[in-house]
Amino acid sequence: METHMETRYEFELLEMIAAPWISQSIYVAVKLGIIDLLTNVTSYKVLAQKVNANPEVLYRVLQGLVSVGIVSEIHLGSFVLTEMGQLLVSGKPGKLSSLALLWGEEFYQAWGNLLETVQTGNTAFDSVYNTNFFEYLRNKPEVARTFNDTMTGLTALLYPKVPNTYDFSSYKRLVDVGGGCGALIGLILKANPSLKGVLFDQSNVVTNANSVLSDYGVLDRCEIVAGDFFEKVPAGGDIYLLSNIIHDWDNDQAVSILKNCRRAIDEQGHLLLVEMVLSNEQEPKLARMTDLNMLVLTGGRERTQEEFTSLLSSSGFTLKRFLPIEQLIYIVEAVPN
Ligand SMILES: C[S@@+](CC[C@H](N)C(=O)[O-])C[C@H]1O[C@@H](n2cnc3c(N)ncnc32)[C@H](O)[C@@H]1O
């Protein structure tokens, strides 16, 4: 009995220690275009020829991906995507291909520096790339596109319930602060035909917003404004939305963004944060690991209910409620003091 338990834990531990094996194999299959090709090519030899890879090595990578359920070998040397593998096909909202690319490249390199972060408190990404995460994206349009696609994809995957969870019908003007390319404001405006919107983000990001807002059919109701939320945010909204913004920053930076929202918001206005909210109870391991991911990439953090309450109160807001929308993801509603 004891031997059985030990064996079980050893294998569980081995899988955790060796987790990058899987992540890197997925990355290679996405990066080389193997995943997309598998939608109509099955032979590993043809795949290798098309992407200029070594056939025998590619065969072994494909068999590795079989072992984790991403592809299946339908007969010797011929592969198809499984239902899970289909989620990695590029170019569809909610798909995870762009996240696999980031994880295989920048995120992977930055995580390789976690040890130094723990020793010094420096942000791992900054030490590896000699610049901070958002500055890096400003200088690397290709990577920025992958990051923006990831955020657009995650919105489609995680936030479709937002317009039904929160009642936007009494508001006139929604300002989405750090709204990326507009996936979430697009979703909300589409569901609320009388609402007008302002999409606010950095200039290199909002230049790509037109197509997302057009896809939602809301381009004519959404003003696009470029700027820096550490300087100011657009005034005159009666509802302000910050989705996945506060977790990118430490407490002082978060307070300075929120204070700029406080200056801009109508006295009767409402502020919504869409964020993961940590609890002290048993929670999925992705939650605490996401907190570490913020530490590694931007020096930010995920927060508990108490931490959000205190951050909001330091910024001139009173917390009203936490509305759950997805596992551990909440709309945090606040009003100006
Ligand atoms: C994690 S993404 C979240 C995007 C979007 N709200 C979502 O939930 O998908 C953070 C966003 O903050 C924006 N951002 C970072 N620094 C900024 C700044 N100083 N001023 C305005 N936006 C900024 C980034 O361009 C990016 O779109």
The ligand as a MOL file (V3000), in Angstrom:
LIG
                    3D

  0  0  0     0  0            999 V3000
M  V30 BEGIN CTAB
M  V30 COUNTS 27 29 0 0 0
M  V30 BEGIN ATOM
M  V30 1 C -3.8020 42.3820 -19.8610 0
M  V30 2 S -4.2390 43.4990 -21.1500 0 CHG=1
M  V30 3 C -6.0090 43.5940 -20.9210 0
M  V30 4 C -6.7460 43.9810 -22.1620 0
M  V30 5 C -8.2620 43.9470 -22.0670 0
M  V30 6 N -8.7800 44.8790 -21.0770 0
M  V30 7 C -8.7350 42.5290 -21.7990 0
M  V30 8 O -9.2600 42.2400 -20.7160 0
M  V30 9 O -8.5650 41.6850 -22.6770 0 CHG=-1
M  V30 10 C -3.6580 45.0340 -20.4860 0
M  V30 11 C -3.9210 46.2230 -21.3850 0
M  V30 12 O -3.4290 47.3940 -20.7400 0
M  V30 13 C -2.9140 48.2390 -21.7470 0
M  V30 14 N -1.9650 49.1880 -21.1440 0
M  V30 15 C -0.7650 48.9120 -20.5770 0
M  V30 16 N -0.1770 50.0520 -20.1590 0
M  V30 17 C -1.0050 51.0690 -20.5030 0
M  V30 18 C -0.9510 52.4720 -20.3230 0
M  V30 19 N 0.0890 53.0620 -19.7020 0
M  V30 20 N -1.9990 53.2290 -20.7550 0
M  V30 21 C -3.0720 52.6430 -21.3660 0
M  V30 22 N -3.1850 51.2990 -21.5500 0
M  V30 23 C -2.1590 50.5190 -21.1280 0
M  V30 24 C -2.2340 47.2720 -22.6850 0
M  V30 25 O -1.9830 47.8620 -23.9580 0
M  V30 26 C -3.2270 46.1210 -22.7200 0
M  V30 27 O -4.1610 46.2570 -23.7530 0
M  V30 END ATOM
M  V30 BEGIN BOND
M  V30 1 1 1 2
M  V30 2 1 2 3
M  V30 3 1 2 10
M  V30 4 1 3 4
M  V30 5 1 4 5
M  V30 6 1 5 6
M  V30 7 1 5 7
M  V30 8 2 7 8
M  V30 9 1 7 9
M  V30 10 1 10 11
M  V30 11 1 11 12
M  V30 12 1 11 26
M  V30 13 1 12 13
M  V30 14 1 13 14
M  V30 15 1 13 24
M  V30 16 1 14 15
M  V30 17 1 14 23
M  V30 18 2 15 16
M  V30 19 1 16 17
M  V30 20 1 17 18
M  V30 21 2 17 23
M  V30 22 1 18 19
M  V30 23 2 18 20
M  V30 24 1 20 21
M  V30 25 2 21 22
M  V30 26 1 22 23
M  V30 27 1 24 25
M  V30 28 1 24 26
M  V30 29 1 26 27
M  V30 END BOND
M  V30 END CTAB
M  END
